[in-house]
Amino acid sequence: MSSTLPLHMYIRPLMVEDTQDVCDLESRGFPPEERASPETAEFRLTACPELCSGLFIRDVEGSEVKGEKLIGHILGTKIPCSADGTQNALITLESMGKVHDESSTTVGIHSVVIAPEHQKKNLATLLLTDYIQKLSNQEVGQRIAIIAHEPLVPFYERIGFQLLGENKTVKADPAFSKSKWCDMVRELVKEEYEN
Ligand SMILES: CC(C)(COP(=O)(O)OP(=O)(O)OC[C@H]1O[C@@H](n2cnc3c(N)ncnc32)[C@H](O)[C@@H]1OP(=O)(O)O)[C@@H](O)C(=O)NCCC(=O)NCCS
């Protein structure tokens, strides 16, 4: 890993109190049409904080802790499977809104973002790997689904996501029709430890 990693870094679940910081980071990572609205961010952090993970740096001066700064996040909710129940859940325009289906076994990741000044230090890889490991071991669901811009497919493949093909449903929205979006899934497998 890079020797320029930020000091005093930690990961914790996001809470509704983090909504403003999450919105600020969304606006640094995504154009207006792609970012979560404050209402949607608040919904996610209220409905399922355990599926929303934040990467923070602690602001330390000497031995005094001055505060914390959010430098990366993942926002997820459980997304419903197809209406007839025959297909595994994938991201749809509807599930990108204020949707969380507790009975679903698929976690949809709606946002992955790292603050621009901290990108290219393996931090998204670190945050996603931690997220996958925690969800696997807590048996929260059976798989994670994400839609990715085509250039980011190799990045997600390196973290164990499998490419399923182009997501055609989101293209119905002009905000998503400009580029190619790909469905990717990652199975969640619990690690077994020997006694
Ligand atoms: C995508 C993102 C989360 C990656 O964060 P990061 O901490 O820089 O990622 P890592 O350091 O763990 O990995 C870097 C790798 O990501 C990939 N990557 C990042 N941005 C990329 C881009 N625009 N195009 C293609 N690959 C990209 C590359 O494979 C890169 O490896 P490289 O440096 O060897 O080329 C970050 O660039 C970001 O927040 N972007 C804006 C929001 C966004 O697009 N999120 C993804 C939603 S699908």
The ligand as an ORCA input file, in Angstrom:
! r2SCAN-3c Opt
* xyz 0 1
  C     -13.891      4.928     -8.190
  C     -13.264      5.373     -6.851
  C     -14.212      5.033     -5.704
  C     -11.935      4.628     -6.683
  O     -11.375      5.059     -5.431
  P      -9.812      4.887     -5.120
  O      -9.619      4.935     -3.647
  O      -9.032      5.840     -5.942
  O      -9.564      3.391     -5.667
  P      -8.307      2.463     -5.367
  O      -7.126      3.318     -5.047
  O      -8.688      1.404     -4.399
  O      -8.145      1.790     -6.782
  C      -7.710      2.591     -7.871
  C      -8.135      1.873     -9.116
  O      -9.494      2.201     -9.423
  C      -9.636      2.191    -10.843
  N     -10.170      3.492    -11.235
  C     -10.406      4.561    -10.450
  N     -10.956      5.555    -11.170
  C     -11.069      5.089    -12.427
  C     -11.572      5.615    -13.631
  N     -12.070      6.861    -13.696
  N     -11.533      4.845    -14.731
  C     -11.040      3.604    -14.695
  N     -10.538      3.021    -13.590
  C     -10.555      3.770    -12.475
  C      -8.293      1.927    -11.445
  O      -8.223      0.536    -11.680
  C      -7.360      2.299    -10.321
  O      -6.178      1.585    -10.374
  P      -4.867      2.314    -10.992
  O      -4.590      3.459    -10.065
  O      -3.827      1.253    -10.949
  O      -5.266      2.759    -12.352
  C     -12.947      6.901     -6.860
  O     -12.229      7.219     -8.035
  C     -14.184      7.793     -6.777
  O     -14.658      8.114     -5.695
  N     -14.723      8.197     -7.950
  C     -15.905      9.055     -8.007
  C     -17.163      8.273     -7.656
  C     -17.352      7.013     -8.522
  O     -17.242      7.051     -9.734
  N     -17.650      5.871     -7.863
  C     -17.889      4.589     -8.495
  C     -19.347      4.369     -8.656
  S     -19.704      3.019     -9.772
*
